[in-house]
Amino acid sequence: MRIIAGEFRGRKLVAPAGLATRPTTDRVREAWFSILGPLYGTVIDLYAGTGALGFEALSRGASHAIFVESARPAQQAILKNAKSLGVEQRITLISATVETATKSILTRAPFDLVLTDPPWTHLASASKALSKLICADLIHEDGRIVLGHPKGKLLPIATGSGLIVESTRSWGDSAATFLSRDLSPGSL
């Protein structure tokens, strides 16, 4: 696994041994970030795993990345990756599940970009947590959210969340839904 583009292009990332962490593939990450374009500001990587999404964002111009991850081996991988890239001062690690970190996440909001590719084996609990968390208040006015999910299994977006679906794209069995604030008259 490596950084696809930007300041750290080609740099390798470590991942915990075993199958407990399913990193977003290089091909899918490249597609996500091509769609997103240039980055800035603060990014939060929910269900961070190895941190590949957050580190890709830092490489492409984000100023700070917050990683939310509960698994100890994945947390250690995130810290090793930050050290090897020399970005320890540009990251924050929240050692908790997304479900239990909601308050901590919301106190740091709004973000410029929210990235989430939850474990597919825990999609039901992730869907429940994200439906409580994903709303317009989570992002700046021009911020965006990317929800990774299996193809054909869109994660729920609460009615009245203040968000609109820009697009949903798929690559093999992976898909992503891109969201932004609904800035149409009457929605503000």
Number of C-alpha atoms within 10 A of each C-alpha: 15 16 23 20 16 14 14 16 13 12 15 15 19 18 22 18 10 7 7 13 18 17 19 22 14 15 10 17 18 17 15 20 17 11 11 15 8 12 17 14 15 25 30 28 24 25 23 32 30 28 30 26 30 27 27 23 30 26 21 21 15 20 16 20 27 23 26 25 24 19 17 13 16 23 24 16 19 28 19 17 22 18 12 14 17 10 17 15 10 14 21 14 18 18 16 18 17 23 14 12 17 15 12 13 19 14 9 12 17 19 23 20 27 26 22 23 24 26 21 12 10 9 16 13 14 20 17 13 17 22 16 14 20 20 21 21 16 22 23 15 15 12 19 23 28 21 22 26 22 19 15 10 12 15 19 13 20 14 10 10 16 17 22 19 14 13 11 15 14 16 12 8 9 17 20 25 18 20 22 22 24 18 13 8 6 6 10 8
